Amino acid sequence: MWFLKESSESKERVRLSKSLSEGEVKYVQERMVIVEKCLKDHGIKCGSNNVPRIAVLGSGGGQRAMVGLLGCLDQMYHAKLLDCALYLCGVSGSTWCMTSMYEDPAWSTKVPSIIESLVKRLTETDIDLSELTNWLSQAIEDENFSLTDFWAATVVYGFVKKINTTCLSDLKNMKPTNPYPIYTVNDQGLKDKGDKVACWFELSPHEVGYSHLGAYVDTSTCRSQFEGGVLKQRTSERDMLYLQGLCGSALADGEENVNHIKNSIWQWLKGFFSRILGYGDDEKEDKEEDKKEEDDDDEKGGFFSRILGYGHDKEEDKKEEEDDDDEEGGSFFSTITGTIYDYVHLDDMASETVESILHLFDCDDEEESAQHVQKIHKNMSGVDSEHAKKPEKNMAGKSKEEKHESLAEYAVDAFSAFQNFLPGLSNVTKVTLKTMSLLSTWTWGTKYNFLYKFPMTETKVPDDMLSDERSYLEDAGLVLNSPYVAALRPERNVKLILSFDFSAGDPFMTVVQAAEHCKHTGIPFPPVEVPDEDRKHPKDFYVFKSENTPTVIHIPLFNMVNCKGDVDKWRETYPTFRPAYDRETMEELIRVSGLNVINNKEKIFKEIAALCK
């Protein structure tokens, strides 16, 4: 039951059950009628009780996965294979494609036109910084604002080119025209403690929750506050852009990424705050800063500029500078200056504090550092701030890491102080301060934990999940870069998995890890044996099957067939880290990815037919 009555009042509760939600069951029943008809149209006869449940999986891989999945869905449509799919499950970059497709409630009936308009949007639409700022200004009002919000608004928005304000639960009443969508993420706390089973968290239109624990809540209450298994206070559901940021946040984890991305965020915020709102240096210092940023790009790869193309092309940068004074021109940051001033009243004290913190990030001069620190202390004097009471006058003697940690702590205090005492604090200042403060704890995917103080049951729930008021979600690709866990949930009874793998590196890692996961959890899965020579030279079609297990079809994106033997060249052309694709690059990837369906459609139908005998 979704709702249990207490007295005369109905309260929403956590649903602790291994069964599927009523909404998913109903959708599946109606969708299976379409699947059965599709199979019959292909000459595959099976009784109504013997229609195989088929799940299509899209792995992670950033925009490579987003665009690659487009190519696969396009050719599944042309092969009249799409209506055979009951589920469409995604991880990381594939979810960027899924959310874009599901903007149309009947996308699977008109895939070519959907892709045409989507490619146009992805390659021709400019970033609207006023829209970005407005979205972040609203997000900052959520007390669970995290770096995921910032990531979604800066990085993910830079790829998907749209702020989709609809919510996942809006799909609850959709007709079964499309495969049922399932998004997957991980609980960071459980994952970091080594629990790679309980950490799996899935999101669907009807419910969200822990796949292995069997603990769920209605999707619309995903971020609401629960206590003892009962809804305590409803909090608004986040939109699809946030979901895309949540699912695609793999780059935020891993020691090799953290320091680099932290540095990039600081630099982006410095440009965002200083240039847009006019808090910059004189012309000489601006030139020195521009030179330093260019050096940083060369030395560190300039994460934000390299991924999104912001300032990546120096010739283009030069042209933008020349256009700054042009009425219709302007640089990336200057384009929304007027818009910002229309609705933001910047409080001088707060903005000076922000400016000082940002300048301290790159400042190596002890005298100048001391001046900025004194300004921060002065602006924060008289308020309850730990750092304002400290006797230190500069940041001399600290390592770069210690210095940056102190700056993040300054931001924590400043945000708290100015939020409480300055009601006129601007949205831009709030966003900048809050984002900087989160860099100290590296906090992502914050939400209320709906299992907080949940009563003890026969189901084993990790103790931390019962005592922690909040939980933290992140990209599932950090554990397994393909959504096998969602598809293999026993209650879904999936008989065939069609896995499109867009991962970098080992083209068989996901299916091998899925087999290991299933061995550990007792879920049936066929043996996975891959010849050593195929690791570097993969074919375009693999079938793994055994008695009493699902049939697994595994298709690596780049293979010896669609790449005509030159797999390494294609991998180099489409790395995970690269600016947003232009039209030619995107269309070529769609074509190559689609070949994996075109060349194997008969083999796929053959495996489906084998399940109906």
Secondary structure as UniProt FT lines:
FT   STRAND          3..6
FT   TURN            7..8
FT   STRAND          9..13
FT   STRAND          15..16
FT   HELIX           22..41
FT   TURN            42..43
FT   HELIX           48..50
FT   STRAND          54..58
FT   HELIX           62..78
FT   TURN            79..80
FT   HELIX           82..84
FT   STRAND          87..90
FT   HELIX           93..101
FT   TURN            102..103
FT   TURN            105..106
FT   HELIX           107..109
FT   HELIX           111..124
FT   HELIX           129..139
FT   TURN            140..141
FT   TURN            143..144
FT   HELIX           147..151
FT   HELIX           152..156
FT   HELIX           157..160
FT   HELIX           168..171
FT   TURN            172..173
FT   TURN            176..177
FT   STRAND          180..187
FT   HELIX           188..192
FT   TURN            193..194
FT   TURN            196..199
FT   STRAND          200..203
FT   STRAND          207..210
FT   TURN            211..214
FT   STRAND          215..218
FT   HELIX           219..221
FT   TURN            222..223
FT   STRAND          225..227
FT   TURN            228..229
FT   STRAND          230..233
FT   HELIX           240..247
FT   HELIX           250..252
FT   HELIX           255..277
FT   HELIX           283..300
FT   HELIX           303..308
FT   TURN            310..311
FT   HELIX           314..322
FT   TURN            323..325
FT   TURN            327..328
FT   TURN            332..333
FT   HELIX           334..336
FT   HELIX           337..343
FT   HELIX           348..362
FT   HELIX           366..380
FT   TURN            381..382
FT   HELIX           387..389
FT   TURN            396..397
FT   HELIX           400..421
FT   TURN            423..424
FT   HELIX           427..438
FT   TURN            439..442
FT   STRAND          446..448
FT   TURN            450..453
FT   HELIX           463..467
FT   STRAND          470..475
FT   HELIX           476..478
FT   HELIX           484..487
FT   HELIX           490..492
FT   STRAND          496..501
FT   TURN            507..508
FT   HELIX           509..521
FT   HELIX           532..536
FT   STRAND          542..544
FT   TURN            547..548
FT   STRAND          551..556
FT   TURN            560..565
FT   HELIX           567..573
FT   HELIX           583..598
FT   TURN            599..600
FT   HELIX           601..611
//
